[in-house]
Amino acid sequence: MKPSEIKSLISEIQDASQLLRNGRRGEALLVYHDVKTRTGRSPAVEIELGHLCEEFGDVDEAISHYEIAVEEAPDDGAFQATLGVAYLNAGEFEKARATLERALELSPDIQDIQHGLGIYYMRISDYEKGIEFLQRACEMRPRDVNALIHLSSALVYLNRHEESLKHIRRAVELDKSNALAQLTYSDILAQVGDMDAAVKQVEHVVAKFPFYGGAYDHLARLRKFTKDDAPFLKKAEKALEKGMTPKERTNLLFALGKMHDDCGNFDEAFSFFEKGNLLRKKDFDLGHHRKIGKAYMSAFTRKTVEKYSSYGHESSEPVFVVGMPRSGTTLIERIVASHPDGAGSGELVEIPMIGQKVLPMSDLRKAARLVPAEMTPARSAEYAEQYLDILRQGHDDPKRIVDKMPGNFQALGLIRSLFPNATIIHAVRHPLDTCLSCYFQNFQDVWWANALDVIGQVYSMYRKTMDYWQEILPEGSIVDVHYDRLVEDPEVHARQLIEACGLEWDPAVLEFYRKKGVVRTASIAQTRRKIYKSSRARWKNYAEHIQPLVDATAPYLEEDRELLAEHGIELPTAGFLKRMFG
């Protein structure tokens, strides 16, 4: 294509981007599809089309354009960097690493590559290495607000609070119109425990950027709303009538759902949550995830776990808290982390990443035969040390460190093999409360939580997986901690939890909300409050909306049959359940 044609197409794409920001999504899509037919595989045009797709919220389509650009210009480091970051946003970590490292080889002086690698290492929880790249990116371009945002976020993960606040304040000063910088400032204030300042900051963002849905979402998670906030809720609902990107609209819908739930407006709340989930919904391959679970179970049997554990790492530092999301994992982490000899590291992705190396994801059917080649004494030691390096970041030699990645329930055989002396805590909560809370949560990267029936199927898969590990792992390897019992009688069950972790009792654990330090969770506001009981039996408020969820989790609700009937919910008969679930 001629340079003038390329320039013209890029101008059209930029016009489409402006249409999208003005709420004219349909017109922007028409421009996109028109330009797409005329690109001639021009790398520069493909890159711009990819940027536009990301604004539409379609990362997969953006990647397809970036991949074309890289195919046409394989030696362009900047294009490689753009593709690498897009892979990160899609959760394709290994592709991201390989692409960004290739970009670094081609163009080590391009700041975007340093920035991209910094983000990559943050995403895999290697904050120390991530900070090295992000500091380099900030040195190369000192006024890069996005790099400062990421650097400040990485620093706070290592409890380097003052440095983090210094960088995020500079980002805000450099670009006072940057809503993300201001919102990140609020988020960091909340993480370090200054909740009043965090709320005040995010309220400022809402006032200044009334159509930025992410600000409402943050505010909803930081404080409790009451009937007195009705005028604010009406104002927020009015914002939905204005133009905003699908992502910001989704954020606002989830925020309104939470606000109405706080106020006891349950039908309105469910309506907003339902709309938010419909807007976010993507195809989810449950069958593939079942295959992964079966691969873990076929590879890690009672016999093989016993064998692998014989050369596992002797460390008793790790405390793995597993279960479903929204099952009380954060409360458990905060209790253990508030012990003088305890600490918390949030949800680390290291075990899933090790699992991807151990299990042949390209052919899960061969897992049982191929895993032994990876679980040698030497490789096991390498994986264990690799995990401990990540786990220990930002901590001053505590005896126990919590990793509360809920999805690690699939990999308990691997965990037991690598760390036979580790503590495994299973967070247990009522099925309906767990699943409904997942539906109400504005997850950024959990694609099964947007439909009640699918959530129920995932829950059933999780329960069957836990039954398997309970059966084949040595007795006492897994300690169940029931959320409802914990909040009903905190001291009794906190004592049992602390004892299970091999620590002496300390009453400080019951005042976890007073402990300073970073909290990395969607439940951040709750961790700054005393234990409360309002989330128990929450499903009763939404009884008329949850029949699909009840049908999907029916085998685990038999004890609640009469209670469900009192709330107008029909539980399938035992005969029906046997035919459905075997």
Sequence and secondary structure as in RCSB ss.txt:
>XXXX:A:sequence
MKPSEIKSLISEIQDASQLLRNGRRGEALLVYHDVKTRTGRSPAVEIELGHLCEEFGDVDEAISHYEIAVEEAPD
DGAFQATLGVAYLNAGEFEKARATLERALELSPDIQDIQHGLGIYYMRISDYEKGIEFLQRACEMRPRDVNALIH
LSSALVYLNRHEESLKHIRRAVELDKSNALAQLTYSDILAQVGDMDAAVKQVEHVVAKFPFYGGAYDHLARLRKF
TKDDAPFLKKAEKALEKGMTPKERTNLLFALGKMHDDCGNFDEAFSFFEKGNLLRKKDFDLGHHRKIGKAYMSAF
TRKTVEKYSSYGHESSEPVFVVGMPRSGTTLIERIVASHPDGAGSGELVEIPMIGQKVLPMSDLRKAARLVPAEM
TPARSAEYAEQYLDILRQGHDDPKRIVDKMPGNFQALGLIRSLFPNATIIHAVRHPLDTCLSCYFQNFQDVWWAN
ALDVIGQVYSMYRKTMDYWQEILPEGSIVDVHYDRLVEDPEVHARQLIEACGLEWDPAVLEFYRKKGVVRTASIA
QTRRKIYKSSRARWKNYAEHIQPLVDATAPYLEEDRELLAEHGIELPTAGFLKRMFG
>XXXX:A:secstr
  HHHHHHHHHHHHHHHHHHHTT HHHHHHHHHHHHTT TT HHHHHHHHHHHHHHT HHHHHHHHHHHHHH TT
 HHHHHHHHHHHHHTT HHHHHHHHHHHHHH TT HHHHHHHHHHHHHTT HHHHHHHHHHHHHHSTT HHHHHH
HHHHHHHTT HHHHHHHHHHHHHH TT HHHHHHHHHHHHHTT HHHHHHHHHHHHHH TT HHHHHHHHHHS  
 GGGHHHHHHHHHHTTS   HHHHHHHHHHHHHHHHHTT HHHHHHHHHHHHHHH     HHHHHHHHHHHHHHS
 HHHHHHHHTTS     EEEEEESTTSSHHHHHHHHHTSTTEEE    SHHHHHHHHHTTTT GGGHHHHHHHH 
SHHHHHHHHHHHHHHHTTT    SEEEE  GGGGGGHHHHHHH TTSEEEEEE  HHHHHHHHHHS  SS TTTT
SHHHHHHHHHHHHHHHHHHHHHS TTSEEEEEHHHHHHSHHHHHHHHHHHTT    GGGGGGGG  S   STTHH
HHTS    TTTTGGGGGGGG HHHHHHHGGG GGGHHHHHHTT     HHHHHHHH 
